[in-house]
Amino acid sequence: MAIYEYQCLECKKSFTVRHPIEEHERKRPKCPKCGSRKVEQRFSAFFAKTAKKS
């Protein structure tokens, strides 16, 4: 699962969405404030965690 940050182009609300990478490619999420799908992904820092210990 990955966390993606978006900003709505209609109401300007910033929000985060957590979903698998495969789902990220399929469709844009809805804005939780106004319900619009006119959203823009924001670039942010990420954290990678692996199952194996180094």
mmCIF entry with sequence, helices, sheets and N, C-alpha, C, O atoms, coordinates in Angstrom:
data_MODEL
# 
_entry.id   MODEL 
# 
_entity.id                         1 
_entity.type                       polymer 
_entity.pdbx_number_of_molecules   1 
# 
_entity_poly.entity_id                      1 
_entity_poly.type                           'polypeptide(L)' 
_entity_poly.nstd_linkage                   no 
_entity_poly.nstd_monomer                   no 
_entity_poly.pdbx_seq_one_letter_code       MAIYEYQCLECKKSFTVRHPIEEHERKRPKCPKCGSRKVEQRFSAFFAKTAKKS 
_entity_poly.pdbx_seq_one_letter_code_can   MAIYEYQCLECKKSFTVRHPIEEHERKRPKCPKCGSRKVEQRFSAFFAKTAKKS 
_entity_poly.pdbx_strand_id                 A 
# 
loop_
_entity_poly_seq.entity_id 
_entity_poly_seq.num 
_entity_poly_seq.mon_id 
_entity_poly_seq.hetero 
1 1  MET n 
1 2  ALA n 
1 3  ILE n 
1 4  TYR n 
1 5  GLU n 
1 6  TYR n 
1 7  GLN n 
1 8  CYS n 
1 9  LEU n 
1 10 GLU n 
1 11 CYS n 
1 12 LYS n 
1 13 LYS n 
1 14 SER n 
1 15 PHE n 
1 16 THR n 
1 17 VAL n 
1 18 ARG n 
1 19 HIS n 
1 20 PRO n 
1 21 ILE n 
1 22 GLU n 
1 23 GLU n 
1 24 HIS n 
1 25 GLU n 
1 26 ARG n 
1 27 LYS n 
1 28 ARG n 
1 29 PRO n 
1 30 LYS n 
1 31 CYS n 
1 32 PRO n 
1 33 LYS n 
1 34 CYS n 
1 35 GLY n 
1 36 SER n 
1 37 ARG n 
1 38 LYS n 
1 39 VAL n 
1 40 GLU n 
1 41 GLN n 
1 42 ARG n 
1 43 PHE n 
1 44 SER n 
1 45 ALA n 
1 46 PHE n 
1 47 PHE n 
1 48 ALA n 
1 49 LYS n 
1 50 THR n 
1 51 ALA n 
1 52 LYS n 
1 53 LYS n 
1 54 SER n 
# 
_struct_asym.id          A 
_struct_asym.entity_id   1 
# 
_struct_conf.conf_type_id            HELX_P 
_struct_conf.id                      HELX_P1 
_struct_conf.pdbx_PDB_helix_id       AA1 
_struct_conf.beg_label_comp_id       ILE 
_struct_conf.beg_label_asym_id       A 
_struct_conf.beg_label_seq_id        21 
_struct_conf.pdbx_beg_PDB_ins_code   ? 
_struct_conf.end_label_comp_id       ARG 
_struct_conf.end_label_asym_id       A 
_struct_conf.end_label_seq_id        26 
_struct_conf.pdbx_end_PDB_ins_code   ? 
_struct_conf.beg_auth_comp_id        ILE 
_struct_conf.beg_auth_asym_id        A 
_struct_conf.beg_auth_seq_id         21 
_struct_conf.end_auth_comp_id        ARG 
_struct_conf.end_auth_asym_id        A 
_struct_conf.end_auth_seq_id         26 
_struct_conf.pdbx_PDB_helix_class    1 
_struct_conf.details                 ? 
_struct_conf.pdbx_PDB_helix_length   6 
# 
_struct_conf_type.id          HELX_P 
_struct_conf_type.criteria    ? 
_struct_conf_type.reference   ? 
# 
_struct_sheet.id               AA1 
_struct_sheet.type             ? 
_struct_sheet.number_strands   3 
_struct_sheet.details          ? 
# 
loop_
_struct_sheet_order.sheet_id 
_struct_sheet_order.range_id_1 
_struct_sheet_order.range_id_2 
_struct_sheet_order.offset 
_struct_sheet_order.sense 
AA1 1 2 ? anti-parallel 
AA1 2 3 ? anti-parallel 
# 
loop_
_struct_sheet_range.sheet_id 
_struct_sheet_range.id 
_struct_sheet_range.beg_label_comp_id 
_struct_sheet_range.beg_label_asym_id 
_struct_sheet_range.beg_label_seq_id 
_struct_sheet_range.pdbx_beg_PDB_ins_code 
_struct_sheet_range.end_label_comp_id 
_struct_sheet_range.end_label_asym_id 
_struct_sheet_range.end_label_seq_id 
_struct_sheet_range.pdbx_end_PDB_ins_code 
_struct_sheet_range.beg_auth_comp_id 
_struct_sheet_range.beg_auth_asym_id 
_struct_sheet_range.beg_auth_seq_id 
_struct_sheet_range.end_auth_comp_id 
_struct_sheet_range.end_auth_asym_id 
_struct_sheet_range.end_auth_seq_id 
AA1 1 SER A 14 ? HIS A 19 ? SER A 14 HIS A 19 
AA1 2 ALA A 2  ? CYS A 8  ? ALA A 2  CYS A 8  
AA1 3 VAL A 39 ? ARG A 42 ? VAL A 39 ARG A 42 
# 
loop_
_atom_site.group_PDB 
_atom_site.id 
_atom_site.type_symbol 
_atom_site.label_atom_id 
_atom_site.label_alt_id 
_atom_site.label_comp_id 
_atom_site.label_asym_id 
_atom_site.label_entity_id 
_atom_site.label_seq_id 
_atom_site.pdbx_PDB_ins_code 
_atom_site.Cartn_x 
_atom_site.Cartn_y 
_atom_site.Cartn_z 
_atom_site.occupancy 
_atom_site.B_iso_or_equiv 
_atom_site.pdbx_formal_charge 
_atom_site.auth_seq_id 
_atom_site.auth_comp_id 
_atom_site.auth_asym_id 
_atom_site.auth_atom_id 
_atom_site.pdbx_PDB_model_num 
ATOM 1   N N  . MET A 1 1  ? 0.838   -1.185 0.000   1.00 0.00 ? 1  MET A N  1 
ATOM 2   C CA . MET A 1 1  ? 0.000   0.000  0.000   1.00 0.00 ? 1  MET A CA 1 
ATOM 3   C C  . MET A 1 1  ? 0.880   1.245  0.000   1.00 0.00 ? 1  MET A C  1 
ATOM 4   O O  . MET A 1 1  ? 1.933   1.294  0.636   1.00 0.00 ? 1  MET A O  1 
ATOM 5   N N  . ALA A 1 2  ? 0.420   2.223  -0.719  1.00 0.00 ? 2  ALA A N  1 
ATOM 6   C CA . ALA A 1 2  ? 1.146   3.489  -0.795  1.00 0.00 ? 2  ALA A CA 1 
ATOM 7   C C  . ALA A 1 2  ? 0.204   4.627  -0.409  1.00 0.00 ? 2  ALA A C  1 
ATOM 8   O O  . ALA A 1 2  ? -1.014  4.511  -0.545  1.00 0.00 ? 2  ALA A O  1 
ATOM 9   N N  . ILE A 1 3  ? 0.772   5.706  0.065   1.00 0.00 ? 3  ILE A N  1 
ATOM 10  C CA . ILE A 1 3  ? -0.006  6.892  0.429   1.00 0.00 ? 3  ILE A CA 1 
ATOM 11  C C  . ILE A 1 3  ? 0.296   7.969  -0.603  1.00 0.00 ? 3  ILE A C  1 
ATOM 12  O O  . ILE A 1 3  ? 1.456   8.315  -0.829  1.00 0.00 ? 3  ILE A O  1 
ATOM 13  N N  . TYR A 1 4  ? -0.751  8.495  -1.225  1.00 0.00 ? 4  TYR A N  1 
ATOM 14  C CA . TYR A 1 4  ? -0.618  9.523  -2.255  1.00 0.00 ? 4  TYR A CA 1 
ATOM 15  C C  . TYR A 1 4  ? -1.268  10.813 -1.767  1.00 0.00 ? 4  TYR A C  1 
ATOM 16  O O  . TYR A 1 4  ? -2.311  10.783 -1.115  1.00 0.00 ? 4  TYR A O  1 
ATOM 17  N N  . GLU A 1 5  ? -0.652  11.928 -2.082  1.00 0.00 ? 5  GLU A N  1 
ATOM 18  C CA . GLU A 1 5  ? -1.192  13.237 -1.717  1.00 0.00 ? 5  GLU A CA 1 
ATOM 19  C C  . GLU A 1 5  ? -1.773  13.899 -2.960  1.00 0.00 ? 5  GLU A C  1 
ATOM 20  O O  . GLU A 1 5  ? -1.178  13.866 -4.037  1.00 0.00 ? 5  GLU A O  1 
ATOM 21  N N  . TYR A 1 6  ? -2.941  14.498 -2.791  1.00 0.00 ? 6  TYR A N  1 
ATOM 22  C CA . TYR A 1 6  ? -3.635  15.164 -3.889  1.00 0.00 ? 6  TYR A CA 1 
ATOM 23  C C  . TYR A 1 6  ? -4.122  16.530 -3.437  1.00 0.00 ? 6  TYR A C  1 
ATOM 24  O O  . TYR A 1 6  ? -4.223  16.809 -2.243  1.00 0.00 ? 6  TYR A O  1 
ATOM 25  N N  . GLN A 1 7  ? -4.425  17.386 -4.428  1.00 0.00 ? 7  GLN A N  1 
ATOM 26  C CA . GLN A 1 7  ? -5.104  18.649 -4.171  1.00 0.00 ? 7  GLN A CA 1 
ATOM 27  C C  . GLN A 1 7  ? -6.232  18.771 -5.177  1.00 0.00 ? 7  GLN A C  1 
ATOM 28  O O  . GLN A 1 7  ? -6.034  18.556 -6.373  1.00 0.00 ? 7  GLN A O  1 
ATOM 29  N N  . CYS A 1 8  ? -7.408  19.114 -4.696  1.00 0.00 ? 8  CYS A N  1 
ATOM 30  C CA . CYS A 1 8  ? -8.579  19.287 -5.554  1.00 0.00 ? 8  CYS A CA 1 
ATOM 31  C C  . CYS A 1 8  ? -8.439  20.582 -6.344  1.00 0.00 ? 8  CYS A C  1 
ATOM 32  O O  . CYS A 1 8  ? -8.098  21.625 -5.784  1.00 0.00 ? 8  CYS A O  1 
ATOM 33  N N  . LEU A 1 9  ? -8.699  20.513 -7.628  1.00 0.00 ? 9  LEU A N  1 
ATOM 34  C CA . LEU A 1 9  ? -8.619  21.699 -8.478  1.00 0.00 ? 9  LEU A CA 1 
ATOM 35  C C  . LEU A 1 9  ? -9.885  22.556 -8.375  1.00 0.00 ? 9  LEU A C  1 
ATOM 36  O O  . LEU A 1 9  ? -9.881  23.716 -8.787  1.00 0.00 ? 9  LEU A O  1 
ATOM 37  N N  . GLU A 1 10 ? -10.958 21.994 -7.831  1.00 0.00 ? 10 GLU A N  1 
ATOM 38  C CA . GLU A 1 10 ? -12.221 22.735 -7.676  1.00 0.00 ? 10 GLU A CA 1 
ATOM 39  C C  . GLU A 1 10 ? -12.241 23.547 -6.373  1.00 0.00 ? 10 GLU A C  1 
ATOM 40  O O  . GLU A 1 10 ? -12.453 24.760 -6.401  1.00 0.00 ? 10 GLU A O  1 
ATOM 41  N N  . CYS A 1 11 ? -12.019 22.878 -5.231  1.00 0.00 ? 11 CYS A N  1 
ATOM 42  C CA . CYS A 1 11 ? -12.145 23.566 -3.937  1.00 0.00 ? 11 CYS A CA 1 
ATOM 43  C C  . CYS A 1 11 ? -10.802 23.819 -3.249  1.00 0.00 ? 11 CYS A C  1 
ATOM 44  O O  . CYS A 1 11 ? -10.760 24.426 -2.179  1.00 0.00 ? 11 CYS A O  1 
ATOM 45  N N  . LYS A 1 12 ? -9.698  23.355 -3.858  1.00 0.00 ? 12 LYS A N  1 
ATOM 46  C CA . LYS A 1 12 ? -8.330  23.583 -3.368  1.00 0.00 ? 12 LYS A CA 1 
ATOM 47  C C  . LYS A 1 12 ? -7.992  22.836 -2.076  1.00 0.00 ? 12 LYS A C  1 
ATOM 48  O O  . LYS A 1 12 ? -6.994  23.163 -1.433  1.00 0.00 ? 12 LYS A O  1 
ATOM 49  N N  . LYS A 1 13 ? -8.793  21.843 -1.678  1.00 0.00 ? 13 LYS A N  1 
ATOM 50  C CA . LYS A 1 13 ? -8.503  21.063 -0.479  1.00 0.00 ? 13 LYS A CA 1 
ATOM 51  C C  . LYS A 1 13 ? -7.395  20.056 -0.768  1.00 0.00 ? 13 LYS A C  1 
ATOM 52  O O  . LYS A 1 13 ? -7.412  19.392 -1.805  1.00 0.00 ? 13 LYS A O  1 
ATOM 53  N N  . SER A 1 14 ? -6.434  19.941 0.143   1.00 0.00 ? 14 SER A N  1 
ATOM 54  C CA . SER A 1 14 ? -5.386  18.927 0.049   1.00 0.00 ? 14 SER A CA 1 
ATOM 55  C C  . SER A 1 14 ? -5.818  17.722 0.866   1.00 0.00 ? 14 SER A C  1 
ATOM 56  O O  . SER A 1 14 ? -6.398  17.873 1.941   1.00 0.00 ? 14 SER A O  1 
ATOM 57  N N  . PHE A 1 15 ? -5.537  16.518 0.357   1.00 0.00 ? 15 PHE A N  1 
ATOM 58  C CA . PHE A 1 15 ? -5.916  15.299 1.070   1.00 0.00 ? 15 PHE A CA 1 
ATOM 59  C C  . PHE A 1 15 ? -5.000  14.154 0.664   1.00 0.00 ? 15 PHE A C  1 
ATOM 60  O O  . PHE A 1 15 ? -4.311  14.228 -0.353  1.00 0.00 ? 15 PHE A O  1 
ATOM 61  N N  . THR A 1 16 ? -4.998  13.099 1.464   1.00 0.00 ? 16 THR A N  1 
ATOM 62  C CA . THR A 1 16 ? -4.187  11.925 1.184   1.00 0.00 ? 16 THR A CA 1 
ATOM 63  C C  . THR A 1 16 ? -5.090  10.723 0.957   1.00 0.00 ? 16 THR A C  1 
ATOM 64  O O  . THR A 1 16 ? -6.189  10.636 1.505   1.00 0.00 ? 16 THR A O  1 
ATOM 65  N N  . VAL A 1 17 ? -4.599  9.791  0.131   1.00 0.00 ? 17 VAL A N  1 
ATOM 66  C CA . VAL A 1 17 ? -5.325  8.566  -0.174  1.00 0.00 ? 17 VAL A CA 1 
ATOM 67  C C  . VAL A 1 17 ? -4.340  7.405  -0.064  1.00 0.00 ? 17 VAL A C  1 
ATOM 68  O O  . VAL A 1 17 ? -3.213  7.489  -0.552  1.00 0.00 ? 17 VAL A O  1 
ATOM 69  N N  . ARG A 1 18 ? -4.769  6.334  0.574   1.00 0.00 ? 18 ARG A N  1 
ATOM 70  C CA . ARG A 1 18 ? -3.935  5.147  0.709   1.00 0.00 ? 18 ARG A CA 1 
ATOM 71  C C  . ARG A 1 18 ? -4.542  4.025  -0.125  1.00 0.00 ? 18 ARG A C  1 
ATOM 72  O O  . ARG A 1 18 ? -5.668  3.596  0.130   1.00 0.00 ? 18 ARG A O  1 
ATOM 73  N N  . HIS A 1 19 ? -3.797  3.549  -1.123  1.00 0.00 ? 19 HIS A N  1 
ATOM 74  C CA . HIS A 1 19 ? -4.256  2.436  -1.935  1.00 0.00 ? 19 HIS A CA 1 
ATOM 75  C C  . HIS A 1 19 ? -3.082  1.754  -2.636  1.00 0.00 ? 19 HIS A C  1 
ATOM 76  O O  . HIS A 1 19 ? -1.992  2.321  -2.717  1.00 0.00 ? 19 HIS A O  1 
ATOM 77  N N  . PRO A 1 20 ? -3.302  0.530  -3.146  1.00 0.00 ? 20 PRO A N  1 
ATOM 78  C CA . PRO A 1 20 ? -2.228  -0.191 -3.831  1.00 0.00 ? 20 PRO A CA 1 
ATOM 79  C C  . PRO A 1 20 ? -1.785  0.536  -5.100  1.00 0.00 ? 20 PRO A C  1 
ATOM 80  O O  . PRO A 1 20 ? -2.546  1.310  -5.680  1.00 0.00 ? 20 PRO A O  1 
ATOM 81  N N  . ILE A 1 21 ? -0.555  0.280  -5.522  1.00 0.00 ? 21 ILE A N  1 
ATOM 82  C CA . ILE A 1 21 ? -0.006  0.931  -6.714  1.00 0.00 ? 21 ILE A CA 1 
ATOM 83  C C  . ILE A 1 21 ? -0.853  0.618  -7.940  1.00 0.00 ? 21 ILE A C  1 
ATOM 84  O O  . ILE A 1 21 ? -1.054  1.491  -8.784  1.00 0.00 ? 21 ILE A O  1 
ATOM 85  N N  . GLU A 1 22 ? -1.356  -0.613 -8.056  1.00 0.00 ? 22 GLU A N  1 
ATOM 86  C CA . GLU A 1 22 ? -2.178  -0.991 -9.216  1.00 0.00 ? 22 GLU A CA 1 
ATOM 87  C C  . GLU A 1 22 ? -3.442  -0.129 -9.312  1.00 0.00 ? 22 GLU A C  1 
ATOM 88  O O  . GLU A 1 22 ? -3.847  0.264  -10.407 1.00 0.00 ? 22 GLU A O  1 
ATOM 89  N N  . GLU A 1 23 ? -4.057  0.161  -8.178  1.00 0.00 ? 23 GLU A N  1 
ATOM 90  C CA . GLU A 1 23 ? -5.278  0.968  -8.172  1.00 0.00 ? 23 GLU A CA 1 
ATOM 91  C C  . GLU A 1 23 ? -4.980  2.431  -8.510  1.00 0.00 ? 23 GLU A C  1 
ATOM 92  O O  . GLU A 1 23 ? -5.830  3.120  -9.073  1.00 0.00 ? 23 GLU A O  1 
ATOM 93  N N  . HIS A 1 24 ? -3.795  2.902  -8.174  1.00 0.00 ? 24 HIS A N  1 
ATOM 94  C CA . HIS A 1 24 ? -3.404  4.285  -8.459  1.00 0.00 ? 24 HIS A CA 1 
ATOM 95  C C  . HIS A 1 24 ? -3.433  4.569  -9.962  1.00 0.00 ? 24 HIS A C  1 
ATOM 96  O O  . HIS A 1 24 ? -3.752  5.684  -10.376 1.00 0.00 ? 24 HIS A O  1 
ATOM 97  N N  . GLU A 1 25 ? -3.104  3.576  -10.771 1.00 0.00 ? 25 GLU A N  1 
ATOM 98  C CA . GLU A 1 25 ? -3.077  3.737  -12.229 1.00 0.00 ? 25 GLU A CA 1 
ATOM 99  C C  . GLU A 1 25 ? -4.463  3.752  -12.860 1.00 0.00 ? 25 GLU A C  1 
ATOM 100 O O  . GLU A 1 25 ? -4.608  4.239  -13.982 1.00 0.00 ? 25 GLU A O  1 
ATOM 101 N N  . ARG A 1 26 ? -5.478  3.243  -12.189 1.00 0.00 ? 26 ARG A N  1 
ATOM 102 C CA . ARG A 1 26 ? -6.815  3.057  -12.785 1.00 0.00 ? 26 ARG A CA 1 
ATOM 103 C C  . ARG A 1 26 ? -7.665  4.323  -12.854 1.00 0.00 ? 26 ARG A C  1 
ATOM 104 O O  . ARG A 1 26 ? -8.164  4.671  -13.924 1.00 0.00 ? 26 ARG A O  1 
ATOM 105 N N  . LYS A 1 27 ? -7.835  5.009  -11.741 1.00 0.00 ? 27 LYS A N  1 
ATOM 106 C CA . LYS A 1 27 ? -8.705  6.197  -11.744 1.00 0.00 ? 27 LYS A CA 1 
ATOM 107 C C  . LYS A 1 27 ? -8.279  7.192  -10.678 1.00 0.00 ? 27 LYS A C  1 
ATOM 108 O O  . LYS A 1 27 ? -7.568  6.852  -9.732  1.00 0.00 ? 27 LYS A O  1 
ATOM 109 N N  . ARG A 1 28 ? -8.722  8.409  -10.850 1.00 0.00 ? 28 ARG A N  1 
ATOM 110 C CA . ARG A 1 28 ? -8.429  9.472  -9.892  1.00 0.00 ? 28 ARG A CA 1 
ATOM 111 C C  . ARG A 1 28 ? -9.393  9.354  -8.703  1.00 0.00 ? 28 ARG A C  1 
ATOM 112 O O  . ARG A 1 28 ? -10.559 9.003  -8.882  1.00 0.00 ? 28 ARG A O  1 
ATOM 113 N N  . PRO A 1 29 ? -8.906  9.647  -7.496  1.00 0.00 ? 29 PRO A N  1 
ATOM 114 C CA . PRO A 1 29 ? -9.795  9.595  -6.329  1.00 0.00 ? 29 PRO A CA 1 
ATOM 115 C C  . PRO A 1 29 ? -10.736 10.798 -6.291  1.00 0.00 ? 29 PRO A C  1 
ATOM 116 O O  . PRO A 1 29 ? -10.508 11.797 -6.973  1.00 0.00 ? 29 PRO A O  1 
ATOM 117 N N  . LYS A 1 30 ? -11.781 10.692 -5.499  1.00 0.00 ? 30 LYS A N  1 
ATOM 118 C CA . LYS A 1 30 ? -12.711 11.804 -5.299  1.00 0.00 ? 30 LYS A CA 1 
ATOM 119 C C  . LYS A 1 30 ? -12.224 12.683 -4.166  1.00 0.00 ? 30 LYS A C  1 
ATOM 120 O O  . LYS A 1 30 ? -11.642 12.203 -3.194  1.00 0.00 ? 30 LYS A O  1 
ATOM 121 N N  . CYS A 1 31 ? -12.468 13.968 -4.301  1.00 0.00 ? 31 CYS A N  1 
ATOM 122 C CA . CYS A 1 31 ? -12.176 14.910 -3.227  1.00 0.00 ? 31 CYS A CA 1 
ATOM 123 C C  . CYS A 1 31 ? -13.140 14.630 -2.068  1.00 0.00 ? 31 CYS A C  1 
ATOM 124 O O  . CYS A 1 31 ? -14.345 14.529 -2.298  1.00 0.00 ? 31 CYS A O  1 
ATOM 125 N N  . PRO A 1 32 ? -12.646 14.503 -0.835  1.00 0.00 ? 32 PRO A N  1 
ATOM 126 C CA . PRO A 1 32 ? -13.540 14.237 0.294   1.00 0.00 ? 32 PRO A CA 1 
ATOM 127 C C  . PRO A 1 32 ? -14.439 15.425 0.661   1.00 0.00 ? 32 PRO A C  1 
ATOM 128 O O  . PRO A 1 32 ? -15.459 15.245 1.324   1.00 0.00 ? 32 PRO A O  1 
ATOM 129 N N  . LYS A 1 33 ? -14.069 16.625 0.235   1.00 0.00 ? 33 LYS A N  1 
ATOM 130 C CA . LYS A 1 33 ? -14.864 17.819 0.571   1.00 0.00 ? 33 LYS A CA 1 
ATOM 131 C C  . LYS A 1 33 ? -15.988 18.064 -0.432  1.00 0.00 ? 33 LYS A C  1 
ATOM 132 O O  . LYS A 1 33 ? -17.141 18.243 -0.039  1.00 0.00 ? 33 LYS A O  1 
ATOM 133 N N  . CYS A 1 34 ? -15.656 18.073 -1.744  1.00 0.00 ? 34 CYS A N  1 
ATOM 134 C CA . CYS A 1 34 ? -16.676 18.433 -2.738  1.00 0.00 ? 34 CYS A CA 1 
ATOM 135 C C  . CYS A 1 34 ? -17.068 17.275 -3.665  1.00 0.00 ? 34 CYS A C  1 
ATOM 136 O O  . CYS A 1 34 ? -18.042 17.387 -4.410  1.00 0.00 ? 34 CYS A O  1 
ATOM 137 N N  . GLY A 1 35 ? -16.319 16.165 -3.628  1.00 0.00 ? 35 GLY A N  1 
ATOM 138 C CA . GLY A 1 35 ? -16.665 15.005 -4.451  1.00 0.00 ? 35 GLY A CA 1 
ATOM 139 C C  . GLY A 1 35 ? -16.156 15.066 -5.886  1.00 0.00 ? 35 GLY A C  1 
ATOM 140 O O  . GLY A 1 35 ? -16.452 14.167 -6.673  1.00 0.00 ? 35 GLY A O  1 
ATOM 141 N N  . SER A 1 36 ? -15.415 16.074 -6.241  1.00 0.00 ? 36 SER A N  1 
ATOM 142 C CA . SER A 1 36 ? -14.894 16.219 -7.597  1.00 0.00 ? 36 SER A CA 1 
ATOM 143 C C  . SER A 1 36 ? -13.760 15.230 -7.861  1.00 0.00 ? 36 SER A C  1 
ATOM 144 O O  . SER A 1 36 ? -13.007 14.885 -6.949  1.00 0.00 ? 36 SER A O  1 
ATOM 145 N N  . ARG A 1 37 ? -13.640 14.780 -9.098  1.00 0.00 ? 37 ARG A N  1 
ATOM 146 C CA . ARG A 1 37 ? -12.512 13.926 -9.495  1.00 0.00 ? 37 ARG A CA 1 
ATOM 147 C C  . ARG A 1 37 ? -11.429 14.751 -10.198 1.00 0.00 ? 37 ARG A C  1 
ATOM 148 O O  . ARG A 1 37 ? -10.456 14.200 -10.714 1.00 0.00 ? 37 ARG A O  1 
ATOM 149 N N  . LYS A 1 38 ? -11.606 16.067 -10.213 1.00 0.00 ? 38 LYS A N  1 
ATOM 150 C CA . LYS A 1 38 ? -10.599 16.960 -10.790 1.00 0.00 ? 38 LYS A CA 1 
ATOM 151 C C  . LYS A 1 38 ? -9.541  17.229 -9.721  1.00 0.00 ? 38 LYS A C  1 
ATOM 152 O O  . LYS A 1 38 ? -9.552  18.266 -9.057  1.00 0.00 ? 38 LYS A O  1 
ATOM 153 N N  . VAL A 1 39 ? -8.636  16.276 -9.574  1.00 0.00 ? 39 VAL A N  1 
ATOM 154 C CA . VAL A 1 39 ? -7.597  16.385 -8.561  1.00 0.00 ? 39 VAL A CA 1 
ATOM 155 C C  . VAL A 1 39 ? -6.230  16.288 -9.221  1.00 0.00 ? 39 VAL A C  1 
ATOM 156 O O  . VAL A 1 39 ? -6.078  15.725 -10.305 1.00 0.00 ? 39 VAL A O  1 
ATOM 157 N N  . GLU A 1 40 ? -5.251  16.846 -8.545  1.00 0.00 ? 40 GLU A N  1 
ATOM 158 C CA . GLU A 1 40 ? -3.882  16.848 -9.037  1.00 0.00 ? 40 GLU A CA 1 
ATOM 159 C C  . GLU A 1 40 ? -3.005  16.187 -7.981  1.00 0.00 ? 40 GLU A C  1 
ATOM 160 O O  . GLU A 1 40 ? -3.091  16.523 -6.800  1.00 0.00 ? 40 GLU A O  1 
ATOM 161 N N  . GLN A 1 41 ? -2.169  15.257 -8.401  1.00 0.00 ? 41 GLN A N  1 
ATOM 162 C CA . GLN A 1 41 ? -1.285  14.590 -7.459  1.00 0.00 ? 41 GLN A CA 1 
ATOM 163 C C  . GLN A 1 41 ? -0.151  15.518 -7.073  1.00 0.00 ? 41 GLN A C  1 
ATOM 164 O O  . GLN A 1 41 ? 0.426   16.200 -7.920  1.00 0.00 ? 41 GLN A O  1 
ATOM 165 N N  . ARG A 1 42 ? 0.161   15.536 -5.789  1.00 0.00 ? 42 ARG A N  1 
ATOM 166 C CA . ARG A 1 42 ? 1.258   16.336 -5.258  1.00 0.00 ? 42 ARG A CA 1 
ATOM 167 C C  . ARG A 1 42 ? 2.450   15.422 -5.027  1.00 0.00 ? 42 ARG A C  1 
ATOM 168 O O  . ARG A 1 42 ? 2.289   14.273 -4.615  1.00 0.00 ? 42 ARG A O  1 
ATOM 169 N N  . PHE A 1 43 ? 3.633   15.928 -5.291  1.00 0.00 ? 43 PHE A N  1 
ATOM 170 C CA . PHE A 1 43 ? 4.832   15.154 -5.027  1.00 0.00 ? 43 PHE A CA 1 
ATOM 171 C C  . PHE A 1 43 ? 5.207   15.317 -3.561  1.00 0.00 ? 43 PHE A C  1 
ATOM 172 O O  . PHE A 1 43 ? 5.139   16.415 -3.009  1.00 0.00 ? 43 PHE A O  1 
ATOM 173 N N  . SER A 1 44 ? 5.603   14.215 -2.940  1.00 0.00 ? 44 SER A N  1 
ATOM 174 C CA . SER A 1 44 ? 5.964   14.238 -1.533  1.00 0.00 ? 44 SER A CA 1 
ATOM 175 C C  . SER A 1 44 ? 7.048   13.201 -1.266  1.00 0.00 ? 44 SER A C  1 
ATOM 176 O O  . SER A 1 44 ? 7.357   12.369 -2.119  1.00 0.00 ? 44 SER A O  1 
ATOM 177 N N  . ALA A 1 45 ? 7.611   13.266 -0.082  1.00 0.00 ? 45 ALA A N  1 
ATOM 178 C CA . ALA A 1 45 ? 8.629   12.298 0.318   1.00 0.00 ? 45 ALA A CA 1 
ATOM 179 C C  . ALA A 1 45 ? 7.972   10.935 0.516   1.00 0.00 ? 45 ALA A C  1 
ATOM 180 O O  . ALA A 1 45 ? 6.769   10.846 0.766   1.00 0.00 ? 45 ALA A O  1 
ATOM 181 N N  . PHE A 1 46 ? 8.768   9.880  0.403   1.00 0.00 ? 46 PHE A N  1 
ATOM 182 C CA . PHE A 1 46 ? 8.220   8.546  0.620   1.00 0.00 ? 46 PHE A CA 1 
ATOM 183 C C  . PHE A 1 46 ? 9.142   7.736  1.512   1.00 0.00 ? 46 PHE A C  1 
ATOM 184 O O  . PHE A 1 46 ? 10.309  8.074  1.706   1.00 0.00 ? 46 PHE A O  1 
ATOM 185 N N  . PHE A 1 47 ? 8.588   6.655  2.050   1.00 0.00 ? 47 PHE A N  1 
ATOM 186 C CA . PHE A 1 47 ? 9.313   5.767  2.937   1.00 0.00 ? 47 PHE A CA 1 
ATOM 187 C C  . PHE A 1 47 ? 9.132   4.355  2.417   1.00 0.00 ? 47 PHE A C  1 
ATOM 188 O O  . PHE A 1 47 ? 8.006   3.899  2.217   1.00 0.00 ? 47 PHE A O  1 
ATOM 189 N N  . ALA A 1 48 ? 10.238  3.664  2.198   1.00 0.00 ? 48 ALA A N  1 
ATOM 190 C CA . ALA A 1 48 ? 10.172  2.285  1.697   1.00 0.00 ? 48 ALA A CA 1 
ATOM 191 C C  . ALA A 1 48 ? 10.573  1.334  2.820   1.00 0.00 ? 48 ALA A C  1 
ATOM 192 O O  . ALA A 1 48 ? 11.588  1.529  3.489   1.00 0.00 ? 48 ALA A O  1 
ATOM 193 N N  . LYS A 1 49 ? 9.757   0.308  3.010   1.00 0.00 ? 49 LYS A N  1 
ATOM 194 C CA . LYS A 1 49 ? 10.045  -0.683 4.051   1.00 0.00 ? 49 LYS A CA 1 
ATOM 195 C C  . LYS A 1 49 ? 10.080  -2.049 3.378   1.00 0.00 ? 49 LYS A C  1 
ATOM 196 O O  . LYS A 1 49 ? 9.164   -2.415 2.642   1.00 0.00 ? 49 LYS A O  1 
ATOM 197 N N  . THR A 1 50 ? 11.142  -2.793 3.638   1.00 0.00 ? 50 THR A N  1 
ATOM 198 C CA . THR A 1 50 ? 11.260  -4.123 3.056   1.00 0.00 ? 50 THR A CA 1 
ATOM 199 C C  . THR A 1 50 ? 11.079  -5.178 4.138   1.00 0.00 ? 50 THR A C  1 
ATOM 200 O O  . THR A 1 50 ? 11.178  -4.883 5.329   1.00 0.00 ? 50 THR A O  1 
ATOM 201 N N  . ALA A 1 51 ? 10.817  -6.389 3.723   1.00 0.00 ? 51 ALA A N  1 
ATOM 202 C CA . ALA A 1 51 ? 10.601  -7.481 4.668   1.00 0.00 ? 51 ALA A CA 1 
ATOM 203 C C  . ALA A 1 51 ? 11.915  -8.057 5.189   1.00 0.00 ? 51 ALA A C  1 
ATOM 204 O O  . ALA A 1 51 ? 11.957  -8.593 6.296   1.00 0.00 ? 51 ALA A O  1 
ATOM 205 N N  . LYS A 1 52 ? 12.976  -7.955 4.412   1.00 0.00 ? 52 LYS A N  1 
ATOM 206 C CA . LYS A 1 52 ? 14.269  -8.521 4.824   1.00 0.00 ? 52 LYS A CA 1 
ATOM 207 C C  . LYS A 1 52 ? 15.088  -7.521 5.618   1.00 0.00 ? 52 LYS A C  1 
ATOM 208 O O  . LYS A 1 52 ? 15.074  -6.321 5.347   1.00 0.00 ? 52 LYS A O  1 
ATOM 209 N N  . LYS A 1 53 ? 15.794  -8.036 6.594   1.00 0.00 ? 53 LYS A N  1 
ATOM 210 C CA . LYS A 1 53 ? 16.687  -7.181 7.372   1.00 0.00 ? 53 LYS A CA 1 
ATOM 211 C C  . LYS A 1 53 ? 18.061  -7.198 6.739   1.00 0.00 ? 53 LYS A C  1 
ATOM 212 O O  . LYS A 1 53 ? 18.515  -8.240 6.267   1.00 0.00 ? 53 LYS A O  1 
ATOM 213 N N  . SER A 1 54 ? 18.721  -6.071 6.724   1.00 0.00 ? 54 SER A N  1 
ATOM 214 C CA . SER A 1 54 ? 20.065  -5.975 6.117   1.00 0.00 ? 54 SER A CA 1 
ATOM 215 C C  . SER A 1 54 ? 21.136  -6.322 7.111   1.00 0.00 ? 54 SER A C  1 
ATOM 216 O O  . SER A 1 54 ? 22.321  -6.295 6.776   1.00 0.00 ? 54 SER A O  1 
# 
